[in-house]
């Protein structure tokens, strides 16, 4: 049984627009959820807007639209830069097609090259990564016990050794602890328990992460905050979200070993919706962690959230994969935007339902209530 057209429209994984002329101006009649995400705007706010003003496309679009209507045949445009506002242009493939019995209305499909790459990635690669993670998780627990014995034995031996030999024993202890830490990361990534989601103040969690960074791995950095004081509570697991923000701050710090600036920004913007099994989910709460480091290597930029993909020489490739996994479990969205001299990770999360916000206020100590 074929799904209804509305379901097909909503399920399209690439931005899709309906465009028709009105008084000589091409206007947007509607768009799908993927287009709302691409434009950072709702369908309602885009309807009636001049299409070629909201979408700045480095291609002869007026001619292409006219030819599609005249010939009643689709046109394909590859490798065109598309700009949607303040964001930098995105390299895309375009398709313009007439709709049967729809007069001058045309369908415009815009496929960003990074989305096309992700859609074309083979299931075999993802399956292999999942299998590797499963096996690593299974082995991690078994390996940690003998490693603890090795570290303990090395510490005991070092007590009766000469200074030169003691350095070797200390090296054994140090490397053993490093391996244990890596195994713990693998166990964390393989943890399938759902988050304990409650109403959470994102600024409280961000401040915990910022203070930890300032006195630890980010002591050489200047960490600035730009918080929206009116930001509502989100529905999340505070401990897991803390882990997310610590990972992002640590990555930004390690990208600039000589020092630099990290900016943490929060804001409310209601244009992002994601399709979930229970229907569309609005993600208006945004957290950005922005650094002025060199950015991600081009060869891994499209796969940075995949397991075992790392831009650092000794990186495990599990930090950002774990971040992505946690945010997905929170029904949120994470993306990275980079340009020369700036890398920005943006996390988008839902607002906590009103009843959970009331519960959170009731559970808070009296002196913290509003």
C-alpha positions in Angstrom: 0.0 0.0 0.0 1.4 3.4 -1.0 1.7 6.0 1.7 -0.4 9.2 1.2 1.4 12.1 -0.6 1.6 14.0 2.6 3.6 11.3 4.3 6.0 11.1 1.3 6.4 14.9 1.4 7.2 14.9 5.1 9.6 11.9 4.8 11.8 13.4 2.0 15.3 13.6 3.5 16.3 16.6 1.5 14.8 20.2 1.4 11.8 20.4 -0.9 9.9 23.6 -1.9 6.8 24.3 -4.0 7.3 27.4 -6.1 4.9 29.3 -8.3 5.0 32.7 -10.1 2.8 35.6 -8.8 2.9 39.0 -10.5 6.3 38.1 -12.1 7.9 37.0 -8.8 8.6 33.3 -7.9 7.1 32.7 -4.5 7.3 29.8 -2.0 3.9 28.0 -1.7 5.1 25.4 0.9 8.1 23.4 2.1 8.8 20.1 3.9 10.3 19.6 7.4 13.8 19.1 5.9 13.5 22.5 4.2 12.4 24.1 7.5 15.6 22.7 9.1 17.7 23.9 6.1 16.2 27.4 6.3 16.0 27.6 10.1 12.4 28.8 9.6 8.9 27.4 9.7 6.8 26.6 6.6 4.2 29.2 7.7 6.8 32.0 7.8 8.2 31.0 4.4 4.9 30.8 2.5 4.4 33.7 0.1 8.0 34.8 0.4 10.0 35.5 -2.8 11.8 32.2 -3.4 14.9 33.7 -5.0 15.3 36.2 -2.2 15.2 33.7 0.6 17.3 31.2 -1.5 20.4 32.9 -3.1 21.5 30.4 -5.6 24.6 30.7 -7.8 22.9 29.5 -10.9 20.5 31.0 -13.6 17.4 30.0 -11.6 14.9 32.2 -13.5 15.9 30.6 -16.8 15.8 27.1 -15.3 12.3 27.6 -13.9 11.0 29.0 -17.1 12.5 26.1 -19.2 11.0 23.6 -16.8 7.5 25.1 -17.2 7.8 25.4 -21.0 9.1 21.9 -21.6 7.2 20.2 -18.7 10.4 18.3 -18.0 12.8 18.2 -15.0 16.1 20.1 -14.9 19.1 19.1 -12.9 21.7 21.6 -11.6 24.8 20.2 -9.9 27.4 21.9 -7.7 25.6 25.2 -7.1 26.2 27.4 -4.0 23.0 28.0 -2.0 22.9 30.7 0.7 19.9 31.0 3.0 20.8 34.1 5.0 23.7 34.8 7.4 25.1 31.3 7.1 27.9 30.6 4.6 26.9 29.2 1.2 26.3 25.4 1.0 27.3 23.4 -2.1 24.2 21.6 -3.4 22.7 19.6 -6.2 19.3 20.9 -7.4 16.4 19.4 -9.2 13.4 21.4 -10.6 10.4 19.4 -11.8 6.9 20.2 -12.9 3.9 18.8 -11.0 1.2 17.0 -12.9 -2.1 19.0 -13.1 -0.6 21.7 -10.9 -0.3 24.5 -13.6 2.8 26.6 -13.1 3.7 25.2 -9.6 7.1 23.5 -9.6 8.9 21.2 -7.2 12.4 22.4 -6.2 14.6 19.8 -4.5 17.9 21.0 -2.9 20.3 18.3 -1.8 23.3 19.6 0.2 26.4 17.7 -0.8 27.1 16.7 2.8 23.6 15.2 3.1 24.0 13.4 -0.2 27.3 11.9 1.2 25.6 10.8 4.4 22.7 9.2 2.5 25.2 7.4 0.2 27.2 6.0 3.1 26.8 2.2 3.0 25.0 0.3 5.7 28.0 -2.1 5.8 30.2 0.7 7.2 27.7 1.5 10.0 27.2 -2.2 10.7 30.9 -2.7 11.0 31.2 0.2 13.4 28.4 -1.1 15.6 29.9 -4.6 15.6 33.3 -3.2 16.6 31.8 -1.2 19.4 29.8 -4.2 20.7 33.0 -6.4 20.7 35.1 -3.6 22.3 32.4 -3.1 25.1 32.3 -6.9 25.7 36.1 -7.0 26.1 36.5 -3.8 28.1 35.3 -5.2 31.3 37.4 -8.4 31.0 40.6 -6.4 30.2 40.2 -3.8 33.0 40.6 -6.4 35.8 44.1 -7.7 34.7 45.2 -4.2 33.9 44.4 -3.2 37.5 46.6 -6.1 38.7 49.5 -5.0 36.3 49.3 -1.4 37.6 49.3 -2.6 41.3 52.3 -4.9 40.7 54.3 -2.2 38.9 53.7 0.2 41.9 54.9 -2.4 44.3 58.0 -3.2 42.3 58.9 0.5 42.0 59.3 0.8 45.7 62.4 -1.4 45.7 63.9 -0.2 42.4 66.7 2.3 41.7 65.6 5.7 40.3 66.4 4.8 36.7 64.4 1.6 36.8 61.6 3.3 38.8 60.9 5.5 35.8 60.1 2.4 33.7 57.8 1.1 36.4 56.0 4.5 36.6 55.7 4.4 32.8 53.9 1.0 33.1 51.5 2.5 35.6 50.8 5.6 33.5 50.1 3.7 30.3 48.0 1.2 32.1 45.8 4.0 33.5 45.5 5.5 30.0 44.3 2.2 28.6 41.8 1.8 31.5 40.5 5.3 30.7 40.0 4.4 27.0 38.1 1.2 28.0 35.8 3.3 30.3 35.0 5.5 27.3 34.1 2.4 25.3 31.8 1.2 28.1 30.2 4.6 28.3 29.5 4.6 24.5 28.0 1.1 24.7 25.7 2.0 27.6 22.2 1.5 26.3 20.3 2.9 29.3 17.9 5.8 28.4 18.6 9.2 30.0 16.8 10.1 33.2 15.0 13.1 31.7 13.7 15.9 34.0 13.3 19.7 33.7 16.8 21.1 33.6 18.2 24.6 33.5 20.8 24.5 30.7 22.7 27.4 32.2 23.3 25.6 35.5 24.8 22.6 33.5 26.8 24.9 31.3 28.2 26.8 34.3 29.3 23.5 35.9 31.1 22.5 32.7 32.7 26.0 32.3 34.0 26.0 35.8 35.5 22.6 35.4 37.1 23.6 32.2 38.6 26.8 33.6 40.4 25.0 36.5 41.4 22.0 34.4 41.9 21.2 30.7 40.8 24.7 29.6 43.0 26.7 32.0 45.0 28.1 29.0 41.9 29.3 27.2 39.7 32.4 27.6 36.1 31.0 28.0 33.3 33.6 27.5 29.6 33.1 28.0 26.7 34.8 26.2 23.5 33.4 27.8 19.9 34.2 27.0 18.5 34.9 30.5 14.9 34.0 29.4 15.8 30.5 28.1 13.1 28.0 29.3 14.0 24.7 30.9 14.8 21.7 28.7 13.9 18.1 29.3 17.1 16.2 29.9 19.5 14.2 32.1 21.7 16.8 33.7 24.7 14.4 34.2 24.6 13.3 30.6 24.3 16.9 29.3 27.2 17.9 31.5 29.2 15.1 29.8 28.3 16.5 26.4 29.3 20.1 27.2 32.6 19.0 28.9 33.5 16.9 25.8 32.8 19.9 23.5 34.8 22.3 25.7 37.7 19.8 25.9 37.7 19.4 22.1 37.8 23.2 21.6 40.6 23.5 24.2 42.7 20.7 22.6 42.2 22.4 19.2 44.1 25.4 20.5 47.1 24.2 22.6 48.7 27.7 22.5 45.5 29.3 23.9 42.6 31.1 22.3 38.9 31.9 22.9 35.9 29.7 23.4 32.5 31.3 23.4 29.4 29.5 24.9 26.2 31.0 23.5 22.6 30.1 24.3 19.5 31.4 22.4 15.9 30.7 21.6 14.9 30.2 18.0 11.7 28.4 17.0 12.3 27.4 13.4 13.8 23.9 13.9 11.6 20.8 13.9 12.6 17.1 13.6 10.4 14.3 12.5 10.0 11.6 15.2 7.9 8.5 15.5 5.3 10.3 17.6 5.3 13.3 15.2 7.4 16.5 14.7 9.4 17.7 17.7 10.2 21.4 18.1 13.8 22.2 19.1 13.9 25.9 20.0 16.6 25.8 22.7 20.1 26.2 21.2 23.6 25.9 22.7 26.7 26.8 20.7 30.3 26.1 21.6 32.5 28.2 19.3 36.3 28.3 19.1 38.7 30.1 16.9 40.9 27.1 16.3 42.0 25.7 12.9 38.8 23.7 12.4 38.2 20.1 11.4 40.3 18.3 8.7 38.3 18.3 5.5 38.6 14.6 5.0 36.6 13.8 8.2 34.3 16.8 8.5 31.3 14.8 7.2 31.9 11.9 9.5 33.0 13.6 12.7 30.1 12.1 14.8 30.8 8.6 13.7 32.7 6.2 16.1 36.4 5.9 15.7 36.7 9.0 13.6 39.2 11.5 15.1 41.1 14.6 13.9 43.8 14.2 16.5 46.8 11.9 16.2 46.1 10.0 19.4 42.3 10.6 19.5 40.0 7.7 20.2 37.2 8.9 18.0 34.6 8.2 20.7 34.1 11.7 22.3 32.0 13.3 19.6 30.3 10.0 18.8 29.2 9.8 22.5 28.0 13.4 22.3 25.9 12.6 19.2 24.5 9.5 20.9 23.5 11.4 24.1 21.8 14.2 22.1 19.9 11.7 19.9 18.6 10.0 23.1 17.4 13.5 24.2 15.4 13.8 20.9 17.8 16.7 20.0 20.0 17.6 17.1 23.7 18.4 16.9 25.5 20.0 13.9 28.9 21.6 13.2 29.5 24.7 11.2 33.0 25.8 10.4 34.5 28.6 8.4 38.1 30.0 8.4 39.1 30.8 12.0 35.9 29.5 13.6 34.3 26.2 14.5 30.9 26.1 16.0 29.1 23.1 17.5 25.4 23.7 17.9 23.1 21.6 20.0 19.3 22.0 19.7 16.9 20.7 22.4 13.2 20.7 23.2 11.5 22.7 25.9 10.4 20.8 29.0 6.6 20.3 29.2 4.9 22.7 31.5 4.0 20.0 34.1 7.7 19.0 34.5 8.7 22.7 34.9 6.2 23.0 37.7 7.6 19.8 39.3 11.1 21.2 39.1 10.1 24.4 40.8 8.3 22.5 43.5 11.4 20.4 44.2 13.8 23.3 44.3 15.0 24.8 47.6 12.8 27.7 48.8 15.5 30.3 48.3 15.9 29.4 44.6 12.3 29.6 43.6 11.1 32.7 41.7 
